[in-house]
Amino acid sequence: MAVKEIDLRKNIKGITPKRKVYAVDLFCGAGGLTHGLERAGVDVRLGIDIDPACEFPYTANNKAKFFLKSVQELESEDVSRFFRKNGIHLLAGCAPCQTFSTYNQKASQDDKRWWLLMEFSRLIKEINPELVTMENVPNLVDQNVFKDFVNELEQLDYFVSYRIVDCSDYGLPQQRNRLVLLASKFGPINLLSPEIFGEEPMTVRDAIGNLPPIEAGEVYENDPLHQTPTLSPINLRRIKASRPGGTWRDWDKDLQAACHKKDTGKTYPSVYGRMRWDAPAPTMTTQFFGYGNGRFGHPEQDRAISLREGAIFQSFPRDYKFVPPGEPIIKKRIGRLIGNAVPVKLGEVIGLSIHSHVSKNIKTVQKYFREQMANG
C-alpha cells in the first residue's frame, strides 16, 4: 500500500494563470520549495545554494538547473538571465534560519547568516521581479532585519503580507510553524487559508504506517534511505521503557540521564520520546534521526525514525533521491538537507496561492505588462 498523499489542488478551481510564472529559488537546499512550486505549476528555472551536497537531490528530482554560489557573491545577471521575457518573475528563498531559531541559544548579529536576508533584499531591488516569497522560522518576525526587509519591499511598491502558519493545517504530517511572506506588484496578496483546502491534519500513521519495519542499525535493502542508527544498550533499554507521547520522566531512575536530573534538563521532557501514531510528528530538525535529540522515537519499533521517514514528514515524495546510486549515505549530511528543507507541501501551497493571486488580478497583470512594454 502506498504512503498516503493529500492532493491540495482538488478543491482549487480556475487558478491556472494566462501568463506563466517563472521562478528562481535562492537558498534552494535539497529542493523542497522548488518541488512544491513545480507541483503547483510554477516553472522554476534555477536553484542557488552554497552547499555542494544540495546539487544532486536538487537536479535529480526537479527540472531546474543548479548554481553553486554564495548569495553574497551573486550578481543580478546570474539570476535575471534565467527568467523568460514577458513572463511573470518570482524570486523565492528561505535564508538559513538557524541564527533565528529557538534552538539557537547563541544567536547574534555577528553570525553572517543574520544578514543574508539583506542580500535577498539587494537582489530584489536589482532584479525587480513581479513576485517575491520568503519562508523562515517564526522568530524572524521580531527581528529588525525582517522589519527592514518588509520596509524595503514596500518602498519598492510591493504589496506585502506575511503570517505564521502551522503547516499541519495544510496536511503536512508534522507540527511545524513557519513564517511565510508574499509580495506582489499586482495588488494585495495572501497565502490561501487552510479552510480552502479542507484537509484534516495528517498523522504519523498516515505518513509512515505502511513502511517496512526495520531495527535500529538496519538498512532496508530496497531503499537505502530507510535506515536508522544503532542504539547503545542503555538507549535500547530507554526506548523500550518509553510509551508514545510519554517522556523520560516515565522511566525508572536508573535509566534517566544525569542531565535530566539537573534543573536545566528538567525543562526538556520531549527528548528521548516516542511519537504518537494518531497525531502529526514533531518538528523535524537536522538531528531527527537521533533518538536522544527530541521526540524522534518510532511509535512502535524500538528505534529512531529513519532518514526516509524524516523526508516523508517533510512531505518529500517517497522516491525523492538524496544521493547518487551506490554512494554512501552520510546520515549527518542527509539529515541536514532534510531538516533544513522547506516542506514540499508548504511550497505547493505558496505556488497555488501565487497562481490564485495572478488569476484574480489578471486585468492588473495585463495592464502592468502593457506599461512595461511601452516603457521599453
N, C-alpha and C positions, 0 to 999 in steps of 0.2 A: 504494500500500500504506500502511495506517495505521501510525502510530507504535505500537510495542509497548506494551501495558498489562499490568500484573500485577493480578489480582483477589485481594485479600487475604482476601475473605470466603469463598472457595470451600472452604477447609479448616476453617472455624469454624462449628460447628453449635450451634443452640439458644442463641443469645446475645441474642435479642430480649426485653428485659425486659417484664414485665407492666405496669409503671408507667413512663411516659415520662420521659426525661431532657431537661430544658431547660437551655440554656447561655447565658451572656453571655461574650463574648471581649474582655477588656481588651487594650490594645496590639495591636489586631487587624490593623494593617497592610493589605496588599492582600487578605487573606482566606485565606491558606494553611491556618492551623489550622482556621478555620471551615469551609472547603470539605472538609477531611478529616473533621472531625467530622460534617458533614452526610452525607457518603458512608457513614459508619458508622451513620447512623440517629439521631444526636443532633439535637434541634431547637434550633438556635442562634437566639436571638431578637434579639440585639443585638451589634454590634461597636462598640468605642470606641477612638478614636485622636486624637492631636493634629495629625496631618498631613493637611491637606485633600486632598492628592493620593491618599489612600487611599480616598476616598469612592466614586469611580466604579468602580474594579475590585471593591471590596467589595460594593456593591449590585448591580452588573450581573451578577455571577456567583453570588451567594448569595441565600438567601431572607431573611436577617436585615436589620434596619434598621441604620443607621449614625448614630453620635452623635459629633460633633466637639467634643471636650473633653479637657483635660488630666486625667489620673487624679488628680493632686494636688488638683484642684478638684472632683473627682467626689464626690457625696454618695450615701449608700447608697440613698436613694429613687430616684435616677436609674437604678439598676440593678434593684432589687428589684421595681419596678412592671412589669418585662418578664417576670418569672418567672410561670408559671402555678400557681395554687393546687392543692395536692395532687400536684404533680409533683415529681420529683427535680431539685434545682437544682445545676448545675455552674458554678463560677466558674473561668474559664480565662484564661491570659495568658502572654505572653512579654515581660517588661520589656526595654526596649532593652539590648542586650548589648554594645555597643561598648566600654563602660568596663571590662568584664571580659575582653575578647577578647585573645588572644595577639598580635593585630595592633596593639593599642593599647599603645604603649610609654610613654605618659604618664598612665596610669590613676591616679586618686587619688580620695579621698573628697570632694574639692572639686567633683567632677563631679556635678551634680544627678541625673543618671541613676543614680548609685550607690544612691540612697535610694528609687528608685521601687518596689523590692521591698517596702519597708516600707509604702508606700501600698497595695500589693496586700494586705499583711497587715492593714492597718487595715480595708479593705473586707470582708475575710473575717470579721473579728471583728464588724463591724456587721451584716452580712447573714446570716451563719451558714449558708452553703449546705451541702448534704449532701456534695458532692464538690468537689474542687479539683484543678486540674492546672496545672503550670508547666513551660515549656521554656526552656532557656537554654544558654549556652556552658559547656563543662566546667570552666573556671577558676573559675566562680562557687562551686563546691562547697568551695573552700578559704577562702572569704571569711567573715568574721564575720557579715556582713549576711545571708548564706544560713543560717548556723547559727542565728541569731536567728529567722529566718523559720520554720525547722523547729521550733524550740523553742516558738514561739508557736502553731503548729498543734497540737502535742502537748498543750499546756496547754489548748487549746480542745476536747480529746477527739477529735481526728482520729487515725486510723491513717495513718501516713506511710511511704511508700517512695520512694526515688529511685535512679537509676542512670545511668551514662553509656553511651550506645548508639552504635554505628556504624550510621547509617541505611542504608548499603548492604546490611546484613544483612537488611533488610526489603524489599529490592527497589528502593530508591532508586538511580538511576543516577549516584551521586555519593558520594564518601567524605566523610562529614560526621558528626563526633562531636558529640553533643548530650546535655546533662543533662536528664532528664525526671523530674519529680516528680508523684506521685499521692497524694491524701489522701482519706479517706472516713470518714464517721460510722458506717458499717455493719460495719466489720471490716477485717482486713488486705487490702490491695490492691496489686497488682503489674502492671507492664507485661507483656503477653503476650510470650513469648520468640520469637525468630525461628524456632526449630525448629517451633513450632506451625504456622507458615505454610508452611514447607518450600520457600521460594523461593531460587533461586540469585541472586547479585548480578547486577544489570542493567548492561550495558556501554554505552559511548558509542555503539557501533554499533546496539545495540538501541534506544537512545533517539532518536538523530538521524540514523541512517544513511539513512533514506528521505526526508529533507527535500530540497527542490530546491537545487542548488548555486547559490551566489552569489559574487561577487567582493567584495573589500574596497571599501567605499563604496557598494555596491549595495543597493537595496531591492527585495525580491521583491514583485511587483505584487499578488499575491493575499493577502498577509499583510504589512502594513507593519512588524510587529514582527520579521519575519525580515530584519533589516538589520544591518550591521556598519560601523564607522568606516573611513575610508580609512587607508592606511598611508603613512608617509613613504617616500621612496626607500630610505633606509638600513634601515628596518624591513621593507620588502618584500624586500630582499636577505637580511636576517636570517632571516625566516621560511622563505624558500626554502632556506636553508642548515640549517634545523632538521629533525630527524627525530622522529617520535612517541616520546615518553618520554625524549628526549635533553635536553641542557642547552645553555646558551650556551657552555659550555666546549668544545663540539664545533666551534665556529666558527673561521674564520681570525681572527688577532689584529686585523686591520683592521676587523672587524665588532663586536668587543667594546667595550662602553661603558666610559667612564672609571671609572664607579663599580664595574664588575666587577673592575677591576684593584686596587682598594683592599682591605685586609684585611676591612673590614666587608662589602663587596659579595660577597666570595667565599663567604659563608655562605648566599647566596640563589640556588642554582643553578636553581630551577624557574621563575624569571621569564623571560619570552620563550620559554616552552616550548610544545611541541605536546602535545595529549592523545594517548592511545593508543586505537585502535578497540576493542580487546578487554579493556578494563578500565573500571571506573567513572571518571567525571570527578573532578577535584579539587574541593575545597570551593568553592562559589560564594560570592564576596564581592560587595560592592556595585559593584566595579570590574571584574567579569568580562568585560565587553565590550571591554576594552583589552588588546591583545596583550602589552604590557610589564608587566602587573600581576600575572602569575602564569602558570601553565601553562594558558593560555586560548586557545592557538592551535588551530585546527581540525586534526584528524589528517591531513587530505589537502589541503584547499583552502588557498590562501595568504591567510589572513585570521584574525582573531579570531572566536570564536563569536558568533552573533547574539543579540539580545535574546530572541527566541523560543526559541532553543536553551538559553539560560540558564534560562528559565522551565520548559522541559521537564526539565532536570536537577533542578530543584526540584520536579518531579512535578506542576506545574500542567498541566491538560488543554491539548491543542493549540489549542483555540479560546478559551482564557481571555482575557478582554478587559481591557486595562490603560488604554486611553484611549478617549474617545468617538470615533465615526467622524468622520473629517475633521479632527480636531485634530492638531497636530504631535506627533511622537514626540521627546520630550526624553530623550536616552539616559541622562544622569546621573540623572534623576528615576526613570525606569523601572528602571534598574539598581539603584537604592537599594531600590525596592519589592520587586524580585525577590530580591536578595541578602539582604535582612533578613527575608524571609518564613520562617515555619515550613513545612518541606516538607509538601505535601498528604498524601503517603504516611505521614509520621510522625503527622500529625493523625488520619488514619484508624486507625492502629494504636492511638493513645491512645483514640479513640472506641470501638473494638472491645474494648479492654481494660476500659473502663468498663462497657460493656454486659455483658461476661462476668462481671465482678465483681458487678454488680447481680443478674444471673440466678442466680448461685451463692449469693447471700445473700438470697434473696427472703423467707425467713421473718423474718430480721432487719429487712429493709426494711419489711415489713408491721407488725411489732411497733413499729418506730420511729414510723411514721405513726399508729398507734393511740394511742401515748403522746402524740404531738403534738396530736392531736385532743382527747384527754382533758384536756390542759393548756391548751386554748383556743387 
